[in-house]
Each structure stands twice: as C-alpha cells, then as structure tokens.
Amino acid sequence: MALLSIRELSVEYRTERGPLRAVDTVSLDLKEGETLGLAGESGCGKSTLAFSILRLLPPSARISGRIELDGENVVDMDDRTLRNYRWKSVSLVPQGSMNAFDPVRTIGSQIVEGIKAHESISKAEAWQRARKLLSSVGISEDRAKSFPFQFSGGMRQRAAIAMALSLNPKLVILDEPTTALDVVVQKQILTLLRHLQREYQTSFIFITHDLSVLADIATRIAVMYAGKIAEIGSETEVLGSPQHPYSRALIAAIPTIDGEKSAAKSIPGLPPDLISPPSGCRFHPRCPFVFEKCINVEPALTQISRETQAACHLLKAWEAK
C-alpha cells in the first residue's frame, strides 16, 4: 500500500483573466521510505502539487480529485484535523530558510513551540528534544538559544530540516532546499538528508528545477510540464535514459565541466500560459520532434518500461513479458 496516493488531482486558481489550472489531473503514488523528485521549470505546477498535500494553498485555489496520506483523505479535512495533520503527518522545509523562522526568537524556542503545540510534554522535555534534533543535523546543542541571523545559510537550512522532523512525520516536503546554497554546502545538505531519512524512516518529496540534484537524493523522479506529468520513473531511467523530449531537454540544459562539446543547451521558447494552454501536447510549441498528432491530440501517460511512464506520441507502449 502506498503512503501517499494522489488521483486525478487538479488545482485551479481564480485570476482576473480567468481560471488558471496549475495542476491538471495528476495521479501518482509514493511508497514509505521513498524520495520522489518533482522537477521542471518555474510555473510547471510542482510547488502547487506539493502544497496541495499540505493544504496550504491560497483562498483563490480550488482543489478537485483525491489526496490520501496513510489512508486519510486530505482534501476533505476540516481545519481542526488539518492542524493535527500538518507537522505530525507531513511537514515542510521551505525554499528560503530565513523565512522558516521568526528573526527575533531563538531557533530552539521555535522548535519547542511546534512540539508543545502538538504534544502534551513538559517544556524541559521539549527543549531536550529540540537540542537532540539540532545535534542530529550537525548543529551543536548549545546553539539552540542562538537567533536565526547568527546562523549561516547552510546552518539555517539544517535547522529548518530539524524543525520539520520535530514530530517525526511520515512525509517531509522539501521545496528547493538547496537552491540558495553554494555547491559545497548543497552536497552536505543532500548527504545529511539521506542520513536522516534512514534514521527517521520518513519519505521525502524533493522539489527542484535542477535535475542534477536529484541524482544524489531521489529514488523516483516525476518531470512536470504545464501542470501535467510528462514523465515519471526511477531515478536511474529518467536521468540515464529520458524518454520524453522535455526530460531530455532539461538534462541537456545541465551545465558540465567537459568543455564546449558538451555545453549546456537552453530550451527554446517559454512554458505556456496556463489560462489558455495549447491544444494537444502542451510541449509541442517547443518540441523539436513535433508532428500533426502532437498539435491536435493530448498524449496519455503511457507505460514505456517496467518502471517508467511518459506522455508522448513518439513513444511505443511497453508490453510486459
């Protein structure tokens, strides 16, 4: 049984120009202990999909479809149930680590507040857990009474991860947690996350626009484009043998150190306007392999190999042996 099951999920925002469907009939599963990478350009729907799991969308958003986490229907939860669900069942590491903390309160006191809001334990016990959590992410326990501005960017990101793990949730959503960090600190954070996943036995959804980051952390990857899944499969297959033209283009855009022959190639054009998306395959205006069917018929997500599905008319369905 999957820890997380999403079926026919759509998220639509009300705008002055009309409804904007940021996520369009997406279905996927996440197993216990698995790390799913959500990849794609800005505006492809990956953050909206993840924040739907938390039910942290703005009032202008309307959700349809089904989201189940550990058998609980998230879409129908009332406010009281949501307060218990967030942080205890699913938590968030935001993109900007400074935004995760109140700048005029100590790091430890903010972790303690979250623990005590959900569990009936003494203040002393909560502080003890906060110090242990900070130690588990490589921060000295005596720094629990430091303020956020006294931490470097990498330390604040580690503290944000400690806070997200404070109630031992089943799922942690990481919203581009390494984007603002240099490559050395980024590598340290990814190594830390792998260690913590084994220690806490939690599942991760890792959001990024950089597919190269997912090579170090993900077990499966879902590539999103214009609110839909273009390709989903194992990390090995999606990165090593991408099937969808968009996945290939994203990988080709990754900078290398091998010289001009393997220089990164930008993807021509821009993602579509989701208020009036193109007909057929939404990637067809930018696709080098486009033909008539791509323009007129939307491709279904089709099994391409034992582990990979992709939505492209060029690909032949896989027949199980």
Summary of the structure (lengths in Angstrom):
residues: 321
radius of gyration: 20.6
end to end distance: 24.0
largest distance: 67.3
contacts: 1021
relative contact order: 0.14
helix: 36%
strand: 21%
